[in-house]
Amino acid sequence: MNLFRGYLAKSGRPALTAVTRRKRGTILTSLGVAMGIFALVAMLAMSTTVQTQVSSRFTDLMATKVAVSGIPDSLASEVVQTRFAATQPESASQHEETLATGIKRVRALNGVKTAGFLLKSSDPLPVRVAPGTDPLADSSVMLADAETLVAHRLHTVWGQPFDSGHVQRGARVAFIGTTVARQLGIDNSDSPRQIHVGNATYAVAGVFSSPDPGDGFDDAIVLPLTSGADSGGQFTYPQFVVSTEPGYARQVSIEAPIAFDPYQRYDLTSEVPPDPENLKEQVSDDTQAMVYAFGIVALIIGALSISNTMLASVFQRRHEIGVRSALGATSHNIVSQIVTEGVMIGAFGGLAGAIVGFNAVLIFALIQNWTAVIPLWLIPCGIILGACVGGISSVYPALKAARIDPVEALMG
């Protein structure tokens, strides 16, 4: 306790007096630390916020779709006729039963949201907005059930997709991609809501856009499995598509073919998009490394600023330091006072920089409509780090002050 009181009397109070007496110099000196702490706090907070945002984006991109192909083309007609009711009708063929029970087993797998069948037309089908008009040059016709639309995460632009009720009833409805809708002149207005596909007419239930521009769905007309055959087209390449929870796609790609065909009668293969998890970790690591590098550079600049300013202050206060030495202050007292001043200035700059950096990130996140993720420990850490930088930066000026000859200082 006596030691602490002695420190306050001989170093602490003189340092506080010097700092408060030279308000302008204190503020200007603390700006160097404030800028460094501001940069570090802002970058760390921004890094956390951006990483959260990037993580969210990568989660959205994470593989959640598995396509299983290899069902023989000869079973395409059975896929079209398959019903997914709890019990199959007596007229159902063995293949129909196999397909229906197989897809149910796939849907029961852990991590699976839903699964459905998809077929594609083997030959181009004429698609017209009205009889006698020119058919579309580039469009594909697909047959699917309602679960397939969910598995592909198709975004409804207007209208609505067909559902399981449409499939069960064999309704002639169509769900069309944005490119096809634009070519046919169909929009969310009083434009014609019917299209002619092959030999049949279908009511347009809605228009969709695909989250994956490369999957060909934007150029497609999707018809229900049970009414697509009315178009007179030949549909082959039967496959089923599985929608999974994030992180389950790899495992489901292994389990789905076995669940669907446990006796391995078909040569089923699974396709799953590459998982961006490794890229996500690499981006996160690179972001952190960049933030730390910039923060360290900013702190070094702030430390040099304090050191130069404190050194200039020591030379300006040579007379004051000489008087203190003449009155009995030891070199240790002088060093303690100058270092304490540096700690106070650094702590003040650290507090100011941390608060400004904290609020800057909040404002930026609000402008970007992001969720700000800012660790609360950044503010106290900013103060402590500022104090440490200020103290360390003041050691050399303090040692220079301790070597001042009182006689020369008083005569000068």
C-alpha positions in Angstrom: 0.0 0.0 0.0 2.8 2.4 0.9 4.5 1.6 -2.4 1.3 2.4 -4.3 0.9 5.7 -2.4 4.5 6.6 -3.1 3.9 5.9 -6.8 0.8 8.1 -6.8 2.6 10.9 -5.1 5.8 10.9 -7.1 4.6 9.6 -10.5 0.9 9.2 -10.9 -0.4 12.6 -9.9 2.4 14.5 -11.7 1.6 12.5 -14.8 -2.2 13.2 -14.5 -1.4 16.9 -14.0 0.8 17.0 -17.0 -1.7 15.2 -19.2 -4.7 17.3 -18.1 -2.7 20.6 -18.3 -1.7 20.0 -21.9 -5.1 19.1 -23.3 -4.4 19.9 -26.9 -1.1 18.0 -26.9 -2.8 15.1 -25.1 -5.6 14.9 -27.7 -3.2 15.2 -30.6 -0.9 12.5 -29.2 -3.8 10.1 -28.4 -5.0 10.4 -32.0 -2.2 8.2 -33.2 -3.2 5.4 -30.9 -6.9 6.1 -31.5 -6.4 5.6 -35.2 -4.5 2.4 -34.7 -7.1 1.0 -32.3 -9.9 2.2 -34.5 -8.4 0.3 -37.4 -7.8 -2.8 -35.4 -11.2 -2.8 -33.7 -13.1 -1.9 -36.9 -11.3 -4.6 -38.9 -11.8 -7.3 -36.2 -15.5 -6.4 -35.9 -15.9 -6.2 -39.6 -14.1 -9.5 -40.0 -16.5 -11.2 -37.6 -19.5 -9.6 -39.3 -18.3 -10.4 -42.8 -17.4 -14.0 -41.8 -20.9 -14.5 -40.5 -22.3 -13.1 -43.7 -20.0 -15.2 -45.9 -20.8 -18.2 -43.7 -24.5 -17.6 -44.4 -23.9 -17.3 -48.1 -21.8 -20.5 -48.2 -24.5 -22.3 -46.2 -26.9 -21.2 -48.9 -24.5 -22.6 -51.5 -23.8 -25.8 -49.6 -24.8 -28.9 -51.5 -28.4 -29.8 -50.6 -29.4 -31.6 -53.8 -28.5 -35.1 -54.9 -29.5 -36.4 -58.4 -29.6 -40.2 -58.8 -29.6 -41.5 -62.3 -29.4 -45.0 -63.8 -33.0 -46.1 -63.8 -33.4 -47.9 -67.2 -35.2 -45.9 -69.9 -37.5 -48.9 -70.3 -39.0 -48.0 -67.0 -39.9 -44.4 -68.0 -43.5 -45.3 -68.6 -43.8 -46.9 -65.2 -42.3 -43.8 -63.6 -45.0 -41.7 -65.3 -47.7 -44.1 -64.1 -46.4 -44.4 -60.6 -48.7 -43.2 -57.8 -47.4 -42.4 -54.4 -50.4 -43.2 -52.3 -50.1 -45.2 -49.1 -51.2 -48.3 -50.9 -50.8 -49.2 -54.6 -53.8 -50.1 -56.7 -54.2 -53.8 -57.6 -53.6 -52.9 -61.2 -50.1 -51.5 -60.4 -47.2 -53.4 -62.0 -44.3 -54.8 -60.1 -42.1 -51.9 -61.4 -44.6 -49.3 -60.3 -44.6 -50.8 -56.8 -40.8 -50.9 -56.8 -40.5 -47.3 -57.9 -43.1 -46.1 -55.4 -41.7 -48.0 -52.4 -38.1 -47.1 -53.4 -38.7 -43.4 -53.4 -40.5 -43.7 -50.0 -37.5 -45.4 -48.5 -35.3 -42.6 -49.9 -37.6 -39.9 -48.3 -37.2 -41.7 -45.0 -33.4 -41.4 -44.9 -31.9 -39.2 -42.2 -31.3 -35.7 -43.5 -33.6 -36.0 -46.5 -36.3 -33.3 -46.9 -38.0 -34.7 -49.9 -37.4 -36.6 -53.2 -39.1 -36.9 -56.5 -38.8 -38.2 -60.0 -37.8 -36.2 -63.1 -37.8 -37.2 -66.8 -36.7 -35.2 -69.9 -38.0 -35.3 -73.4 -35.8 -37.3 -75.7 -36.9 -35.4 -78.8 -37.8 -31.7 -79.1 -41.5 -31.0 -78.6 -43.1 -28.0 -80.3 -44.1 -25.4 -77.8 -46.5 -22.7 -78.9 -48.5 -20.0 -77.3 -51.3 -20.6 -79.7 -52.1 -23.0 -82.6 -50.5 -21.9 -85.9 -47.8 -19.8 -84.3 -44.1 -20.5 -84.6 -42.7 -22.9 -82.0 -39.9 -22.0 -79.6 -36.5 -22.8 -81.0 -34.7 -23.7 -77.8 -36.8 -25.2 -75.0 -36.9 -28.5 -73.2 -39.9 -30.3 -71.7 -39.6 -32.1 -68.4 -41.9 -34.3 -66.4 -41.8 -34.1 -62.6 -43.8 -34.6 -59.5 -44.4 -31.8 -56.9 -41.5 -33.0 -54.7 -39.0 -32.5 -57.6 -39.9 -28.8 -57.8 -39.2 -28.5 -54.0 -35.9 -30.5 -54.3 -34.7 -28.1 -57.1 -35.5 -25.1 -54.9 -37.2 -23.3 -57.8 -38.2 -19.8 -57.0 -41.7 -18.9 -57.9 -41.8 -15.5 -59.8 -45.6 -15.4 -60.0 -48.4 -17.9 -59.8 -47.7 -21.1 -58.1 -46.1 -24.5 -58.9 -48.3 -27.5 -59.4 -48.8 -29.7 -56.3 -49.3 -33.4 -55.5 -53.0 -32.9 -56.1 -52.4 -31.9 -59.7 -50.1 -34.9 -60.1 -52.6 -37.3 -58.7 -55.5 -35.9 -60.9 -53.3 -35.8 -64.0 -54.1 -32.1 -64.4 -52.9 -30.4 -67.5 -50.9 -27.6 -65.9 -47.4 -26.3 -66.6 -44.8 -24.6 -64.5 -42.5 -22.7 -66.9 -39.0 -21.1 -66.6 -38.5 -17.3 -66.9 -36.7 -17.6 -70.3 -39.6 -19.6 -71.8 -42.2 -17.1 -70.3 -40.3 -14.2 -71.8 -40.1 -15.9 -75.3 -43.8 -16.7 -75.2 -44.8 -13.2 -74.0 -46.4 -14.6 -70.8 -46.2 -12.4 -67.7 -48.2 -11.6 -64.6 -50.9 -9.7 -66.5 -53.8 -10.5 -68.8 -51.5 -12.3 -71.2 -52.6 -15.7 -72.4 -52.2 -18.3 -69.7 -52.3 -21.4 -71.9 -49.5 -23.0 -74.0 -49.6 -25.8 -76.5 -47.0 -28.5 -75.9 -47.0 -31.2 -78.6 -50.5 -32.5 -78.9 -52.0 -31.1 -75.7 -52.9 -27.8 -74.2 -51.7 -26.9 -70.7 -52.7 -24.0 -68.4 -49.8 -22.0 -67.1 -49.8 -22.3 -63.3 -46.8 -20.1 -62.7 -43.4 -19.0 -63.7 -40.2 -19.8 -61.9 -36.5 -19.0 -61.8 -33.8 -21.5 -61.0 -31.1 -20.7 -58.3 -28.6 -22.5 -60.6 -28.6 -20.9 -64.0 -26.6 -23.8 -65.4 -29.2 -26.5 -64.7 -31.3 -25.7 -67.8 -34.5 -25.2 -65.8 -35.0 -21.5 -66.9 -35.4 -22.8 -70.5 -37.8 -25.6 -69.5 -41.5 -26.3 -69.4 -42.2 -28.6 -66.4 -45.3 -30.8 -66.6 -46.8 -33.1 -64.1 -45.6 -36.7 -64.4 -49.2 -38.0 -65.0 -50.3 -35.5 -67.7 -47.0 -35.0 -69.5 -47.6 -38.1 -71.7 -50.7 -36.3 -73.2 -48.2 -34.2 -75.2 -47.3 -37.2 -77.2 -43.6 -36.8 -76.5 -41.1 -39.5 -75.6 -39.6 -39.0 -72.2 -36.5 -40.9 -71.1 -33.5 -40.5 -68.7 -35.6 -41.2 -65.6 -33.9 -40.0 -62.4 -34.9 -39.0 -58.9 -33.8 -35.8 -57.2 -33.3 -35.6 -53.4 -33.4 -32.5 -51.3 -31.3 -32.7 -48.1 -30.5 -30.7 -45.0 -27.2 -28.8 -45.2 -24.3 -31.1 -44.6 -26.2 -34.4 -45.4 -25.7 -34.4 -49.2 -22.6 -36.5 -49.3 -24.0 -39.2 -47.0 -27.3 -39.2 -48.8 -25.6 -39.6 -52.1 -24.2 -42.9 -50.8 -27.3 -44.1 -49.1 -30.0 -43.1 -51.6 -29.2 -45.6 -54.4 -29.1 -48.5 -51.8 -32.4 -47.4 -50.2 -34.1 -47.1 -53.6 -32.7 -50.3 -55.0 -31.5 -52.6 -52.2 -31.1 -55.6 -54.5 -29.0 -53.5 -56.9 -31.0 -54.4 -60.0 -30.2 -51.0 -61.6 -26.8 -49.4 -62.0 -27.6 -46.2 -60.1 -25.1 -43.4 -59.7 -25.4 -40.3 -57.6 -24.3 -36.7 -58.5 -23.9 -34.1 -55.8 -22.5 -30.5 -56.4 -19.1 -29.8 -54.9 -19.4 -28.7 -51.3 -17.8 -25.3 -50.7 -16.9 -26.0 -47.1 -13.1 -26.0 -47.8 -13.4 -22.8 -49.8 -15.3 -21.3 -46.9 -12.6 -22.1 -44.4 -9.9 -20.8 -46.8 -11.8 -17.5 -47.3 -12.2 -17.2 -43.5 -8.6 -17.8 -42.8 -7.4 -15.4 -45.5 -9.8 -12.7 -44.2 -8.5 -13.1 -40.6 -4.8 -13.0 -41.8 -5.5 -9.8 -43.8 -7.3 -8.1 -40.8 -4.5 -8.9 -38.4 -1.8 -7.7 -40.8 -3.6 -4.3 -41.3 -4.3 -4.0 -37.6 -0.6 -4.6 -36.6 0.6 -2.1 -39.2 -1.9 0.5 -37.8 -0.8 -0.2 -34.3 2.9 0.2 -35.2 2.1 3.6 -36.9 0.2 4.6 -33.7 3.1 3.5 -31.5 5.7 5.5 -33.6 3.4 8.5 -33.4 3.2 8.4 -29.6 7.0 7.8 -29.3 7.8 10.8 -31.5 5.3 13.0 -29.8 6.4 12.0 -26.3 10.1 12.5 -27.3 9.3 16.0 -28.6 7.4 16.7 -25.3 10.4 15.6 -23.3 12.6 18.2 -25.0 10.0 20.9 -24.6 9.7 20.1 -20.9 13.4 20.0 -20.1 13.1 22.9 -17.7 10.2 21.2 -15.8 12.0 17.9 -15.6 15.2 19.6 -14.4 13.2 21.4 -11.6 11.7 18.0 -10.5 15.1 16.4 -10.5 16.5 19.4 -8.4 13.7 19.0 -5.9 14.6 15.3 -5.3 12.8 13.3 -8.0 14.9 10.3 -8.9 15.5 8.9 -12.4 12.9 6.2 -11.5 10.3 8.8 -10.7 10.9 10.6 -14.0 10.7 7.4 -16.0 7.5 6.3 -14.1 5.9 9.7 -14.7 6.6 9.7 -18.5 5.6 6.1 -18.9 2.4 6.7 -16.9 1.6 9.7 -19.1 2.0 7.4 -22.2 -0.3 4.8 -20.6 -3.0 7.4 -19.9 -2.8 8.9 -23.4 -2.8 5.4 -24.9 -5.8 4.3 -22.8 -7.7 7.4 -23.8 -6.8 6.9 -27.5 -7.7 3.2 -27.2 -11.2 4.0 -25.7 -11.9 6.6 -28.4 -10.7 4.4 -31.2 -12.6 1.3 -29.9 -15.9 3.3 -29.6 -15.6 4.9 -33.0 -14.6 1.6 -34.6 -17.5 -0.2 -32.9 -20.0 2.4 -34.2 -18.5 2.5 -37.7 -19.1 -1.2 -38.1 -22.6 -0.9 -36.8 -23.5 1.8 -39.3 -21.9 -0.1 -42.1 -23.8 -3.2 -41.2 -27.1 -1.3 -41.1 -26.4 0.3 -44.5 -25.6 -3.2 -46.0 -28.6 -4.7 -44.2 -26.3 -7.2 -42.5 -26.4 -8.6 -39.0 -23.6 -6.9 -37.1 -21.6 -9.5 -35.1 -19.3 -7.5 -32.8 -17.6 -9.1 -29.8 -18.1 -6.9 -26.7 -14.7 -7.6 -25.4 -13.2 -5.5 -28.2 -13.8 -2.2 -26.3 -12.0 -3.2 -23.1 -9.3 -4.9 -25.1 -9.0 -1.7 -27.2 -8.4 0.3 -24.0 -5.9 -2.2 -22.6 -4.1 -2.5 -25.9 -4.0 1.3 -26.3 -2.5 1.6 -22.8 0.1 -1.0 -23.5 1.1 0.7 -26.8 1.2 4.0 -25.1 3.4 2.7 -22.2 5.8 0.8 -24.4 6.1 3.7 -26.8 7.0 6.0 -23.9 9.9 4.0 -22.6 12.5 5.5 -24.8 11.4 9.1 -24.3 11.2 8.4 -20.5 14.8 7.1 -20.5 15.9 10.2 -22.4 14.1 12.4 -19.8 15.8 10.5 -16.9 19.2 11.3 -18.4 18.6 15.1 -18.5 21.1 17.0 -16.3 19.1 19.2 -13.9 21.8 21.9 -14.0 21.9 22.1 -17.8 18.1 22.0 -17.9 17.8 24.9 -15.4 20.6 27.0 -17.1 19.1 26.3 -20.5 
